[in-house]
Amino acid sequence: MNLDKDFFWGIGLGLVAGALGYKLYNDNKQTIIASLENFKNKMSTAVPGDYALAAAGEQAGNIDLAELERQKEHLEDLIAEQQSKMAQASEATQS
């Protein structure tokens, strides 16, 4: 196997970049962790629709029965709408 100078330069630069990244991470560790926690919190509350509680990690036992019934009815409406669209599409392809 013929190892040339470019190979060793690549290894050396990779090691330097890794060491520099590790040093920068350690120097800014608290800031990075705080930023990631802030991002995680924003993502858990940025759920579109009325399902923010369920998507934020709440278990179904913590949601009241009326809310669960409302979500069930909404899902049933969505299912019926999708089924009617599929039926219309299949009728259009058969025509």
VEXNUPA-78609 format. One record per residue (C-alpha): residue in three letters; x, y, z. Coordinates in steps of 0.5 Angstrom, whole numbers, padded with zeros to 4 digits, always signed. Last residue first. Example, Ala and Ser with C-alpha at 12.3 -4.5 7.8 and 13.67 -1.06 7.14 Angstrom:
SER+0027-0002+0014ALA+0025-0009+0016
This chain:
SER-0129+0013-0032GLN-0125+0008-0027THR-0120+0013-0026ALA-0125+0018-0024GLU-0129+0013-0019SER-0122+0011-0016ALA-0121+0019-0014GLN-0128+0020-0012ALA-0127+0014-0007MET-0120+0016-0005LYS-0123+0023-0003SER-0129+0020+0000GLN-0124+0016+0005GLN-0120+0022+0006GLU-0126+0026+0009ALA-0128+0020+0013ILE-0121+0019+0016LEU-0121+0027+0018ASP-0128+0027+0021GLU-0126+0021+0025LEU-0120+0024+0027HIS-0124+0030+0029GLU-0129+0026+0033LYS-0123+0023+0037GLN-0120+0029+0038ARG-0126+0032+0041GLU-0127+0025+0045LEU-0120+0026+0048GLU-0121+0033+0050ALA-0128+0031+0054LEU-0125+0025+0057ASP-0119+0030+0061ILE-0112+0029+0059ASN-0107+0026+0064GLY-0109+0019+0063ALA-0107+0020+0055GLN-0100+0022+0057GLU-0097+0029+0056GLY-0091+0029+0052ALA-0091+0035+0049ALA-0095+0032+0043ALA-0101+0030+0047LEU-0101+0037+0050ALA-0100+0041+0043TYR-0106+0037+0040ASP-0110+0043+0038GLY-0106+0044+0031PRO-0099+0046+0030VAL-0094+0043+0035ALA-0089+0049+0037THR-0089+0047+0044SER-0085+0041+0044MET-0080+0045+0039LYS-0079+0051+0043ASN-0077+0047+0049LYS-0072+0043+0045PHE-0069+0049+0042ASN-0068+0052+0049GLU-0065+0046+0052LEU-0060+0046+0046SER-0059+0053+0047ALA-0057+0052+0054ILE-0053+0046+0053ILE-0049+0050+0048THR-0048+0056+0053GLN-0046+0051+0058LYS-0041+0047+0054ASN-0038+0053+0051ASP-0030+0052+0053ASN-0031+0045+0052TYR-0034+0045+0045LEU-0029+0050+0043LYS-0024+0045+0046TYR-0027+0039+0042GLY-0028+0043+0036LEU-0020+0045+0036ALA-0018+0038+0037GLY-0022+0035+0032ALA-0020+0040+0027VAL-0013+0039+0029LEU-0014+0031+0028GLY-0017+0032+0021LEU-0011+0036+0019GLY-0006+0031+0021ILE-0010+0025+0018GLY-0011+0029+0011TRP-0004+0032+0011PHE-0002+0024+0012PHE-0006+0022+0006ASP-0003+0028+0002LYS+0004+0026+0003ASP+0003+0019+0000LEU+0002+0012+0003ASN+0003+0007-0002MET+0000+0000+0000
